Structures are given as C-alpha cells and as structure tokens.
Amino acid sequence: MSDPAVIGVDLGGTNVRAGIVDGGRLADVRSVAVRSQGSERDVLEDMFGAIDAVMRKDVAGIGAGVPSVIDLKAGIVYDVQNIRSWKKVPLKAHLEERYGLPAYVNNDANCFAAGEKYFGKAKPFDHAVGLILGTGLGAGVIANGRLYSGANCGAGEFGMLPYLDQNFEAYASGQFFERVHGVTGRELSGRAERGDERALAIFAEFGGHLGEAVKAICYAVDPEVIVLGGSVSRSARFFQAAMWDAFQSFAYSITRERLKVEVSETENIAILGAAALYYDALAK
C-alpha cells in the first residue's frame, strides 16, 4: 500500500509554499506571498491560502516547516525568523481546527533531515544528519530511522557548539566568507569557477573548518551519512577535499572508513521534508 497523500508547507519570510506529496512524489506546488510585516492572523491567512490551493479530499495530514523554535508536543512556534508578529503561535491547533486533519510542525532544519530520509540521499540509512550550510549552520538528526528532535526541539544544533573564538556556525557556514574574508559565498563561488587561486584557497580554509564540525557531529551522534544542503553546499567540489583532510584526524578508523558525505540533489526538499513529518510520526 502506498503512502497517503500529505500536504507539506514551507513558511519563509517572503513566501509560504505548499505542495501535495502523493505516492512519494510532489504532485502540486503553490506559493503565496507572506505579509511578513502583517498581523499574526494575516500571516496565518497567507498560509491557509497556499494550503487551500492544493487541498484535496484524499489528503491524510499536513506537515509544516517553520524557521523557529518549536514546542513539538503542543505544536507552538516561537519567534519566527523575519515574521515579526509570530512570537507565540499555536500553529498545530490552527491547522487541525481549520482542516480537521492531523498536523505536525517542526523547524526547517529538522524538516530537511526528514525530507532526505524519506525522499533523498539518506533514504538507505538509519542514522543520518542533514546539515544545512547557509547563512547559518543548521542540522537535523535521524536516529534509528526516525527524526530525533530532542526534548526541546534543540537536537542537532551543532552550529552552536564552541569552536575557536566563537562557534562552528561562525566558521562552517556562509557567515565565514563575509566575516573573515569580506566576500559573499556567491561571489567566491563565481571566482572559484574561473580558477581564481585566492577563492580556491578560501574554500579550502572553509573546508578545514567544516571538517572539524563533521568530527564533532560524528563524536556526538555517529551517523552513517551526512547530507549537505543549503546555498554553500552547491560549492562542495571546492571544499570537500579539505573537509576530508581535516576529518582524517578523527579518532576511530572505522568511522573514517565508513562515513559518507553527500550533497542534496532533491528539489523542493523543504516541502517534501515538511510532508515527511507526517510519515515520520506514523513510523514504527
């Protein structure tokens, strides 16, 4: 029996996107502009508008990914990034009341990990980390085949671990390029494409820091695979060699031999990952 149809919702500061996931495939996607400076109700209505546009009678549930801290049991989202009015919103209750369907809410990094587990590079593995290399360093953890969010939705916050004079996020995310070298990751990638030696050296430096973050992740949760996502991951070919070089000092040889690091190739992973919250909740 195939998985039931589920709606995945990805809330951002500019748009909210919703899509139907049916039979393991994304069947429909709609995007609605978010009134990010509007009231709590305004933003909720924007989300409803995106969901309404794809809703079908056979939908079994809704999953929503939100860039915020979340009370998972209550389904309450706190201090949503770039949406000023969403300080404390009982999103799960709002969705279930409107649609009469079970709803699941989690943060965007956890949705990424769940999406890769159910639809992407982490599918064959029971222990995985989805690592988002963007303006920050976010991560989600898959343990024993299930998404592990921790007691307070704080599992996988590897970017906050102390490293050098700051933390891993300061050195192993897009922040590193501007903070240390005064250049954007996008500009640096373009220069590296043209063979610019300075750009390639900066990416190698970044890869060394990322390798140290990978070591910390492996000591903490011992994954079989780490799947890289986010804007910086698209430049992986420029930093992966340096990342692996740094990882060679990891203490356990069996991990050095077995660990896989992949780059996500899954389109619309945020929507798929939100929908995966439903499948994960039903998994035994």
C-alpha contacts under 8 A as a table, 3 or more apart, distances in Angstrom:
res1	aa1	res2	aa2	distance
2	S	23	G	5.88
3	D	22	D	7.16
3	D	23	G	5.81
3	D	24	G	7.17
3	D	279	Y	7.89
4	P	22	D	6.48
4	P	23	G	7.06
4	P	58	D	7.87
4	P	59	V	7.08
4	P	60	A	6.16
5	A	20	I	6.61
5	A	21	V	5.56
5	A	22	D	4.40
5	A	23	G	7.00
5	A	58	D	6.51
5	A	59	V	4.90
5	A	60	A	5.91
5	A	61	G	7.58
6	V	20	I	5.74
6	V	21	V	5.28
6	V	22	D	6.64
6	V	59	V	5.36
6	V	60	A	5.69
6	V	61	G	5.17
6	V	62	I	5.75
6	V	63	G	7.53
6	V	275	A	5.86
6	V	278	Y	7.38
7	I	18	A	6.70
7	I	19	G	5.53
7	I	20	I	4.56
7	I	21	V	6.08
7	I	51	I	7.51
7	I	54	V	7.83
7	I	55	M	7.55
7	I	59	V	6.99
7	I	61	G	6.48
7	I	62	I	4.79
7	I	63	G	6.31
7	I	275	A	5.75
8	G	18	A	5.57
8	G	19	G	5.44
8	G	20	I	6.45
8	G	21	V	7.11
8	G	62	I	5.97
8	G	63	G	4.94
8	G	64	A	5.86
8	G	65	G	7.91
8	G	271	I	4.82
8	G	272	L	6.11
8	G	273	G	7.28
8	G	274	A	4.72
8	G	275	A	4.06
8	G	276	A	7.76
9	V	16	V	7.10
9	V	17	R	5.72
9	V	18	A	4.38
9	V	19	G	6.69
9	V	51	I	7.48
9	V	62	I	7.56
9	V	63	G	6.14
9	V	64	A	4.52
9	V	65	G	6.15
9	V	270	A	7.87
9	V	271	I	5.52
9	V	274	A	5.92
9	V	275	A	7.30
10	D	16	V	5.66
10	D	17	R	5.19
10	D	18	A	6.35
10	D	64	A	6.02
10	D	65	G	5.08
10	D	66	V	6.56
10	D	108	D	7.91
10	D	270	A	5.94
10	D	271	I	5.50
10	D	274	A	6.82
11	L	15	N	6.61
11	L	16	V	4.46
11	L	17	R	6.56
11	L	47	M	7.64
11	L	64	A	7.48
11	L	65	G	6.27
11	L	66	V	5.36
11	L	67	P	7.37
12	G	15	N	5.36
12	G	16	V	5.71
12	G	34	V	7.77
12	G	66	V	7.20
12	G	67	P	7.18
12	G	82	N	7.85
13	G	16	V	7.92
13	G	34	V	6.71
13	G	36	S	5.99
13	G	81	Q	6.89
13	G	82	N	5.01
13	G	83	I	5.96
14	T	33	A	6.01
14	T	34	V	5.31
14	T	35	R	7.59
14	T	36	S	6.75
15	N	31	S	6.39
15	N	32	V	5.53
15	N	33	A	4.38
15	N	34	V	4.88
16	V	31	S	5.71
16	V	32	V	5.40
16	V	33	A	6.39
16	V	34	V	6.23
16	V	46	D	7.29
16	V	47	M	6.08
16	V	50	A	6.80
17	R	29	V	6.85
17	R	30	R	5.60
17	R	31	S	4.30
17	R	32	V	6.40
17	R	47	M	7.94
17	R	50	A	6.23
17	R	271	I	7.29
18	A	29	V	5.61
18	A	30	R	5.45
18	A	31	S	6.52
18	A	50	A	5.57
18	A	51	I	5.65
18	A	54	V	7.14
18	A	271	I	6.59
19	G	26	L	6.60
19	G	27	A	6.99
19	G	28	D	5.12
19	G	29	V	4.14
19	G	30	R	6.32
19	G	51	I	7.61
19	G	54	V	6.33
19	G	271	I	6.45
20	I	26	L	5.72
20	I	27	A	5.41
20	I	28	D	5.39
20	I	29	V	6.87
20	I	54	V	6.49
20	I	55	M	7.69
21	V	24	G	6.17
21	V	25	R	5.34
21	V	26	L	4.44
21	V	27	A	5.89
21	V	28	D	7.75
21	V	272	L	6.94
21	V	275	A	6.82
22	D	25	R	5.37
22	D	26	L	6.34
22	D	27	A	6.38
24	G	119	F	7.22
26	L	29	V	7.51
26	L	272	L	7.27
28	D	54	V	6.66
29	V	54	V	7.18
30	R	50	A	5.91
30	R	51	I	7.99
30	R	53	A	6.74
30	R	54	V	7.03
31	S	50	A	6.04
32	V	46	D	6.44
32	V	47	M	7.48
32	V	49	G	7.03
32	V	50	A	5.67
33	A	46	D	7.08
34	V	43	V	6.07
34	V	46	D	5.90
34	V	47	M	7.81
35	R	38	G	5.06
35	R	42	D	6.60
35	R	43	V	5.84
35	R	46	D	7.40
36	S	43	V	6.84
36	S	82	N	6.73
36	S	83	I	4.80
36	S	84	R	6.88
36	S	85	S	7.93
37	Q	83	I	6.52
37	Q	84	R	6.37
37	Q	85	S	7.24
38	G	41	R	7.94
38	G	42	D	5.64
38	G	43	V	6.61
38	G	85	S	6.92
39	S	42	D	5.00
39	S	43	V	6.52
39	S	85	S	5.58
40	E	43	V	5.49
40	E	44	L	6.32
40	E	85	S	5.16
40	E	86	W	5.66
40	E	89	V	7.85
41	R	44	L	4.93
41	R	45	E	6.07
42	D	45	E	5.19
42	D	46	D	6.33
43	V	46	D	4.97
43	V	47	M	6.34
44	L	47	M	5.08
44	L	48	F	6.22
45	E	48	F	4.89
45	E	49	G	6.06
46	D	49	G	5.06
46	D	50	A	6.58
47	M	50	A	5.30
47	M	51	I	6.35
48	F	51	I	5.04
48	F	52	D	5.83
49	G	52	D	5.15
49	G	53	A	6.29
50	A	53	A	5.33
50	A	54	V	7.06
51	I	54	V	5.55
51	I	55	M	5.97
52	D	55	M	5.10
55	M	59	V	7.02
56	R	59	V	5.65
60	A	101	L	6.59
60	A	102	P	7.53
61	G	101	L	5.23
61	G	102	P	5.06
61	G	103	A	5.84
61	G	278	Y	6.61
62	I	95	L	7.95
62	I	101	L	7.01
62	I	102	P	6.43
62	I	103	A	4.68
62	I	104	Y	6.39
62	I	275	A	6.52
62	I	278	Y	6.80
63	G	103	A	5.63
63	G	104	Y	4.74
63	G	105	V	5.86
63	G	274	A	4.70
63	G	275	A	4.73
63	G	276	A	7.13
63	G	277	L	5.59
63	G	278	Y	5.93
64	A	103	A	7.65
64	A	104	Y	6.26
64	A	105	V	4.84
64	A	106	N	6.56
64	A	274	A	4.95
64	A	275	A	7.16
64	A	277	L	7.89
65	G	105	V	5.98
65	G	106	N	5.28
65	G	107	N	5.23
65	G	108	D	4.96
65	G	111	C	6.10
65	G	270	A	7.26
65	G	271	I	7.77
65	G	273	G	7.68
65	G	274	A	5.19
66	V	77	V	7.67
66	V	80	V	7.15
66	V	105	V	7.38
66	V	106	N	6.34
66	V	107	N	4.86
66	V	108	D	5.41
67	P	80	V	5.77
67	P	81	Q	5.84
67	P	107	N	5.37
67	P	108	D	5.37
68	S	77	V	6.31
68	S	78	Y	5.93
68	S	79	D	6.02
68	S	80	V	4.63
68	S	81	Q	6.24
68	S	107	N	5.85
68	S	108	D	7.84
69	V	77	V	5.99
69	V	78	Y	5.34
69	V	79	D	6.98
69	V	80	V	7.48
69	V	107	N	6.78
69	V	153	C	6.92
70	I	75	G	6.73
70	I	76	I	5.68
70	I	77	V	4.51
70	I	78	Y	6.02
70	I	105	V	7.76
70	I	106	N	6.44
70	I	107	N	6.85
70	I	152	N	7.45
70	I	153	C	6.21
71	D	74	A	5.61
71	D	75	G	5.51
71	D	76	I	5.11
71	D	77	V	6.46
71	D	152	N	6.55
71	D	153	C	6.95
72	L	75	G	4.89
72	L	76	I	6.91
72	L	105	V	6.81
72	L	106	N	6.75
72	L	152	N	7.44
72	L	153	C	6.77
74	A	90	P	7.33
74	A	92	K	7.29
75	G	90	P	5.90
75	G	91	L	5.96
75	G	92	K	4.68
75	G	93	A	7.07
75	G	104	Y	7.05
75	G	105	V	5.84
75	G	106	N	7.97
76	I	88	K	6.54
76	I	89	V	5.40
76	I	90	P	4.17
76	I	91	L	5.70
76	I	92	K	6.75
77	V	80	V	7.00
77	V	86	W	7.74
77	V	87	K	7.48
77	V	88	K	5.69
77	V	89	V	5.26
77	V	90	P	6.42
77	V	91	L	6.62
78	Y	86	W	6.75
78	Y	87	K	4.98
78	Y	88	K	4.58
78	Y	89	V	6.57
79	D	83	I	7.82
79	D	84	R	7.49
79	D	86	W	5.80
79	D	87	K	4.29
79	D	88	K	6.59
80	V	83	I	5.64
80	V	84	R	7.21
80	V	86	W	5.66
80	V	87	K	6.60
81	Q	84	R	7.52
83	I	86	W	5.86
84	R	87	K	7.09
86	W	89	V	6.05
90	P	93	A	5.57
90	P	94	H	6.37
91	L	94	H	5.05
91	L	95	L	6.16
91	L	105	V	7.49
92	K	95	L	5.28
92	K	96	E	6.13
92	K	103	A	5.65
92	K	104	Y	6.33
92	K	105	V	6.42
93	A	96	E	5.20
93	A	97	E	5.93
94	H	97	E	5.25
94	H	98	R	6.21
95	L	98	R	5.31
95	L	99	Y	6.05
95	L	100	G	7.73
95	L	101	L	7.67
95	L	103	A	6.41
96	E	99	Y	5.40
96	E	100	G	4.99
96	E	101	L	5.28
96	E	102	P	5.89
96	E	103	A	5.97
97	E	100	G	5.63
97	E	101	L	7.97
103	A	278	Y	7.47
104	Y	277	L	6.17
104	Y	278	Y	6.39
105	V	274	A	7.74
105	V	277	L	7.47
106	N	110	N	6.52
106	N	111	C	6.60
106	N	153	C	7.88
106	N	274	A	7.73
106	N	277	L	7.74
107	N	110	N	5.54
107	N	111	C	6.31
107	N	153	C	7.94
108	D	111	C	4.97
108	D	112	F	6.21
108	D	270	A	7.10
108	D	274	A	7.98
109	A	112	F	5.05
109	A	113	A	6.51
109	A	130	G	7.36
109	A	131	L	7.65
109	A	132	I	6.90
109	A	138	G	5.63
109	A	139	A	5.13
109	A	140	G	5.30
110	N	113	A	5.16
110	N	114	A	6.21
110	N	130	G	7.73
110	N	139	A	6.58
110	N	140	G	4.21
110	N	141	V	7.02
110	N	147	L	7.37
110	N	149	S	7.12
110	N	273	G	8.00
111	C	114	A	5.02
111	C	115	G	5.90
111	C	140	G	7.39
111	C	270	A	6.56
111	C	273	G	4.37
111	C	274	A	5.29
111	C	276	A	7.32
111	C	277	L	7.00
112	F	115	G	5.05
112	F	116	E	6.22
112	F	130	G	6.25
112	F	139	A	7.99
112	F	140	G	6.92
112	F	269	I	6.42
112	F	270	A	6.04
112	F	273	G	5.27
112	F	274	A	7.91
113	A	116	E	5.21
113	A	117	K	6.23
113	A	128	A	7.77
113	A	129	V	6.34
113	A	130	G	4.38
113	A	131	L	7.70
113	A	139	A	7.27
113	A	140	G	4.96
113	A	141	V	6.39
113	A	142	I	6.84
113	A	147	L	7.45
113	A	273	G	7.13
114	A	117	K	5.01
114	A	118	Y	6.24
114	A	140	G	7.66
114	A	142	I	7.28
114	A	146	R	7.99
114	A	147	L	6.14
114	A	273	G	5.32
114	A	274	A	7.80
114	A	276	A	5.80
114	A	277	L	6.76
114	A	280	D	7.51
115	G	118	Y	5.32
115	G	119	F	5.59
115	G	120	G	6.60
115	G	269	I	6.00
115	G	270	A	7.27
115	G	272	L	5.45
115	G	273	G	3.51
115	G	274	A	7.16
115	G	275	A	7.82
115	G	276	A	5.73
116	E	119	F	5.26
116	E	120	G	4.03
116	E	121	K	5.62
116	E	122	A	5.16
116	E	123	K	6.49
116	E	130	G	7.20
116	E	227	V	7.61
116	E	264	S	7.60
116	E	266	T	7.69
116	E	269	I	7.49
116	E	273	G	7.17
117	K	120	G	5.96
117	K	121	K	6.94
117	K	122	A	4.48
117	K	123	K	4.42
117	K	124	P	7.75
117	K	125	F	7.54
117	K	128	A	7.83
117	K	142	I	7.56
117	K	145	G	7.93
118	Y	122	A	7.44
118	Y	123	K	5.51
118	Y	273	G	7.95
118	Y	276	A	6.50
119	F	122	A	7.85
119	F	123	K	6.35
119	F	266	T	7.53
119	F	272	L	7.40
120	G	123	K	5.74
120	G	264	S	7.08
120	G	265	E	7.44
120	G	266	T	5.97
121	K	124	P	7.53
121	K	227	V	6.78
121	K	262	E	6.98
121	K	263	V	7.88
121	K	264	S	6.53
121	K	265	E	7.88
122	A	125	F	5.48
122	A	128	A	6.37
122	A	225	V	6.81
122	A	226	I	7.94
122	A	227	V	7.01
125	F	128	A	6.58
125	F	145	G	7.15
125	F	224	E	6.69
125	F	225	V	7.32
126	D	142	I	6.83
126	D	143	A	6.17
126	D	144	N	4.93
126	D	145	G	4.10
126	D	146	R	7.52
126	D	224	E	7.66
127	H	141	V	7.73
127	H	142	I	5.29
127	H	143	A	4.80
127	H	144	N	5.87
127	H	145	G	6.34
127	H	222	D	7.54
127	H	223	P	4.77
127	H	224	E	5.44
127	H	225	V	7.04
128	A	141	V	6.06
128	A	142	I	4.90
128	A	143	A	6.79
128	A	223	P	4.72
128	A	224	E	5.69
128	A	225	V	4.99
128	A	226	I	5.77
128	A	227	V	7.61
129	V	139	A	6.65
129	V	140	G	5.68
129	V	141	V	4.69
129	V	142	I	6.04
129	V	223	P	6.40
129	V	225	V	6.53
129	V	226	I	4.75
129	V	227	V	6.25
130	G	139	A	5.34
130	G	140	G	5.16
130	G	141	V	6.56
130	G	226	I	5.84
130	G	227	V	4.84
130	G	228	L	6.15
130	G	229	G	7.21
131	L	137	L	7.13
131	L	138	G	5.92
131	L	139	A	4.43
131	L	140	G	6.76
131	L	226	I	6.70
131	L	227	V	5.95
131	L	228	L	4.92
131	L	229	G	6.05
132	I	136	G	7.68
132	I	137	L	5.70
132	I	138	G	5.01
132	I	139	A	5.87
132	I	228	L	5.84
132	I	229	G	4.55
132	I	230	G	4.88
132	I	233	S	7.82
133	L	136	G	6.45
133	L	137	L	5.29
133	L	138	G	7.01
133	L	172	A	7.37
133	L	173	S	5.16
133	L	174	G	6.79
133	L	228	L	6.86
133	L	229	G	5.93
133	L	230	G	4.76
133	L	231	S	6.43
133	L	232	V	5.35
133	L	233	S	6.03
134	G	137	L	6.31
134	G	173	S	5.69
134	G	174	G	5.38
134	G	229	G	7.91
134	G	230	G	4.86
134	G	231	S	5.27
134	G	232	V	5.72
134	G	233	S	7.96
135	T	173	S	6.03
135	T	174	G	4.80
135	T	175	Q	5.76
136	G	159	G	7.57
136	G	169	E	5.82
136	G	170	A	7.89
136	G	173	S	5.34
136	G	174	G	6.55
136	G	175	Q	6.76
137	L	158	F	7.50
137	L	159	G	5.08
137	L	168	F	7.62
137	L	169	E	5.06
137	L	172	A	6.85
137	L	173	S	5.38
138	G	156	G	7.33
138	G	157	E	6.34
138	G	158	F	7.23
138	G	159	G	6.42
139	A	156	G	5.06
139	A	157	E	6.24
139	A	158	F	7.00
140	G	147	L	7.56
140	G	148	Y	7.55
140	G	149	S	7.33
140	G	155	A	7.14
140	G	156	G	5.23
141	V	147	L	5.98
141	V	148	Y	5.47
141	V	149	S	7.03
141	V	155	A	7.09
141	V	156	G	5.91
142	I	145	G	5.96
142	I	146	R	5.28
142	I	147	L	4.49
142	I	148	Y	5.64
143	A	146	R	5.40
143	A	147	L	6.30
143	A	148	Y	6.04
146	R	280	D	6.28
146	R	283	A	7.50
147	L	280	D	6.82
148	Y	155	A	6.99
149	S	152	N	7.39
149	S	153	C	4.81
149	S	154	G	6.34
149	S	155	A	5.04
149	S	156	G	7.55
150	G	153	C	5.21
150	G	154	G	5.79
150	G	155	A	4.85
151	A	154	G	7.16
151	A	155	A	7.91
152	N	155	A	7.77
154	G	157	E	6.09
157	E	160	M	5.76
157	E	161	L	7.45
158	F	161	L	5.41
158	F	168	F	7.10
158	F	169	E	7.96
158	F	213	A	7.57
158	F	216	A	7.79
158	F	217	I	6.92
159	G	167	N	6.40
159	G	168	F	4.71
159	G	169	E	4.33
159	G	170	A	7.89
159	G	172	A	7.88
160	M	167	N	5.59
160	M	168	F	6.30
160	M	169	E	6.41
161	L	167	N	5.42
161	L	168	F	6.06
162	P	165	D	7.66
162	P	166	Q	5.90
162	P	167	N	4.16
162	P	168	F	6.48
163	Y	166	Q	5.49
163	Y	167	N	4.26
163	Y	168	F	5.36
164	L	167	N	6.74
166	Q	170	A	6.47
167	N	170	A	5.61
167	N	171	Y	7.13
168	F	171	Y	5.32
168	F	172	A	5.59
168	F	173	S	7.88
168	F	209	H	7.76
168	F	213	A	6.41
169	E	172	A	5.31
169	E	173	S	5.48
169	E	175	Q	7.36
170	A	173	S	6.45
170	A	175	Q	5.77
170	A	176	F	5.64
171	Y	175	Q	6.96
171	Y	176	F	4.83
171	Y	206	F	6.95
171	Y	209	H	6.07
171	Y	210	L	7.54
172	A	175	Q	7.72
172	A	176	F	6.53
172	A	206	F	6.37
172	A	207	G	7.79
172	A	209	H	5.71
172	A	210	L	4.99
172	A	213	A	7.20
173	S	176	F	5.91
173	S	232	V	7.37
174	G	177	F	5.84
174	G	178	E	7.42
174	G	184	T	7.61
174	G	185	G	6.14
174	G	232	V	6.48
175	Q	178	E	5.75
175	Q	179	R	5.88
176	F	179	R	5.23
176	F	180	V	5.63
176	F	181	H	7.44
176	F	206	F	7.45
177	F	180	V	5.71
177	F	181	H	5.28
177	F	182	G	6.28
177	F	183	V	5.57
177	F	184	T	5.87
177	F	185	G	6.01
177	F	202	I	7.85
178	E	181	H	5.39
178	E	182	G	4.06
178	E	183	V	4.70
178	E	184	T	5.50
178	E	185	G	7.66
179	R	182	G	5.86
183	V	187	E	6.68
183	V	188	L	6.63
184	T	187	E	5.28
184	T	188	L	6.17
185	G	188	L	4.99
185	G	189	S	6.01
185	G	232	V	6.84
186	R	189	S	5.13
186	R	190	G	6.39
187	E	190	G	5.23
187	E	191	R	6.39
188	L	191	R	5.10
188	L	192	A	6.10
188	L	199	A	5.66
189	S	192	A	4.99
189	S	193	E	6.14
189	S	199	A	7.46
189	S	235	S	6.40
190	G	193	E	5.12
190	G	194	R	6.66
191	R	194	R	5.21
191	R	195	G	6.58
191	R	196	D	5.38
191	R	199	A	6.02
192	A	195	G	4.95
192	A	196	D	5.15
192	A	197	E	7.35
192	A	199	A	5.23
192	A	200	L	5.49
192	A	238	F	7.46
193	E	196	D	7.44
195	G	199	A	7.91
195	G	200	L	7.26
196	D	199	A	5.41
196	D	200	L	6.30
197	E	200	L	5.07
197	E	201	A	6.09
198	R	201	A	5.04
198	R	202	I	6.30
199	A	202	I	5.14
199	A	203	F	6.30
200	L	203	F	5.11
200	L	204	A	6.18
200	L	238	F	6.52
201	A	204	A	4.99
201	A	205	E	6.23
202	I	205	E	4.99
202	I	206	F	6.20
203	F	206	F	4.90
203	F	207	G	6.07
203	F	238	F	5.93
203	F	239	F	5.21
204	A	207	G	4.90
204	A	208	G	6.34
204	A	238	F	6.94
204	A	239	F	5.09
204	A	241	A	7.72
204	A	242	A	5.31
204	A	243	M	7.76
205	E	208	G	5.21
205	E	209	H	6.67
205	E	239	F	7.91
205	E	242	A	7.39
206	F	209	H	5.23
206	F	210	L	6.21
206	F	239	F	6.75
207	G	210	L	4.92
207	G	211	G	6.01
207	G	239	F	4.56
207	G	240	Q	6.14
207	G	241	A	7.38
207	G	242	A	4.84
207	G	243	M	4.30
207	G	246	A	7.90
208	G	211	G	5.08
208	G	212	E	6.54
208	G	239	F	7.97
208	G	242	A	5.31
208	G	243	M	5.00
208	G	245	D	7.35
208	G	246	A	5.40
209	H	212	E	5.16
209	H	213	A	6.48
209	H	243	M	7.31
209	H	246	A	7.81
210	L	213	A	4.93
210	L	214	V	6.16
210	L	243	M	5.84
211	G	214	V	4.95
211	G	215	K	6.29
211	G	242	A	7.39
211	G	243	M	4.15
211	G	244	W	6.25
211	G	245	D	7.48
211	G	246	A	4.97
211	G	247	F	5.16
212	E	215	K	5.07
212	E	216	A	6.43
212	E	243	M	7.78
212	E	246	A	6.35
212	E	247	F	6.60
213	A	216	A	5.07
213	A	217	I	6.23
214	V	217	I	5.01
214	V	218	C	6.17
214	V	247	F	7.13
215	K	218	C	5.10
215	K	219	Y	6.22
215	K	247	F	6.17
215	K	250	F	6.22
216	A	219	Y	5.18
216	A	220	A	6.17
217	I	220	A	5.08
217	I	221	V	6.04
217	I	222	D	6.97
217	I	223	P	7.97
218	C	221	V	5.50
218	C	222	D	4.30
218	C	223	P	6.25
219	Y	222	D	5.96
222	D	255	T	7.97
223	P	226	I	6.86
223	P	259	L	7.33
224	E	258	R	7.07
224	E	259	L	5.39
224	E	260	K	6.39
225	V	259	L	5.80
225	V	260	K	4.61
225	V	261	V	5.60
225	V	262	E	7.26
226	I	259	L	7.88
226	I	260	K	6.37
226	I	261	V	4.80
226	I	262	E	6.29
227	V	261	V	5.84
227	V	262	E	4.78
227	V	263	V	5.47
227	V	264	S	6.03
228	L	233	S	5.85
228	L	261	V	7.30
228	L	262	E	6.10
228	L	263	V	4.69
228	L	264	S	5.81
229	G	232	V	7.59
229	G	233	S	5.39
229	G	234	R	7.87
229	G	263	V	6.31
229	G	264	S	5.48
230	G	233	S	5.58
230	G	234	R	7.52
231	S	234	R	5.88
232	V	235	S	5.66
232	V	236	A	7.21
233	S	236	A	5.08
233	S	263	V	6.58
234	R	237	R	7.95
234	R	263	V	7.80
235	S	238	F	5.75
235	S	239	F	7.27
236	A	239	F	5.38
236	A	240	Q	5.57
236	A	263	V	7.56
237	R	240	Q	5.68
237	R	241	A	7.72
238	F	241	A	7.53
239	F	242	A	5.52
239	F	243	M	6.22
240	Q	243	M	4.90
240	Q	244	W	6.21
241	A	244	W	5.26
241	A	245	D	6.22
242	A	245	D	4.94
242	A	246	A	6.28
243	M	246	A	5.30
243	M	247	F	6.29
244	W	247	F	4.88
244	W	248	Q	6.40
245	D	248	Q	5.47
246	A	249	S	6.40
247	F	250	F	5.56
247	F	256	R	7.43
248	Q	256	R	6.69
250	F	253	S	7.36
250	F	255	T	7.95
250	F	256	R	6.82
252	Y	255	T	5.62
252	Y	256	R	6.60
253	S	256	R	4.94
253	S	257	E	6.20
254	I	257	E	5.17
254	I	258	R	6.14
255	T	258	R	5.12
255	T	259	L	5.58
256	R	259	L	5.93
266	T	269	I	5.58
268	N	271	I	5.62
268	N	272	L	6.33
269	I	272	L	4.95
269	I	273	G	5.65
270	A	273	G	5.08
270	A	274	A	6.20
271	I	274	A	5.15
271	I	275	A	6.33
272	L	275	A	5.12
272	L	276	A	6.10
273	G	276	A	4.85
273	G	277	L	6.72
274	A	277	L	5.49
274	A	278	Y	7.81
275	A	278	Y	5.77
275	A	279	Y	7.25
276	A	279	Y	5.04
276	A	280	D	5.95
277	L	280	D	5.07
277	L	281	A	6.10
278	Y	281	A	5.21
278	Y	282	L	6.52
279	Y	282	L	5.25
279	Y	283	A	6.23
280	D	283	A	5.09
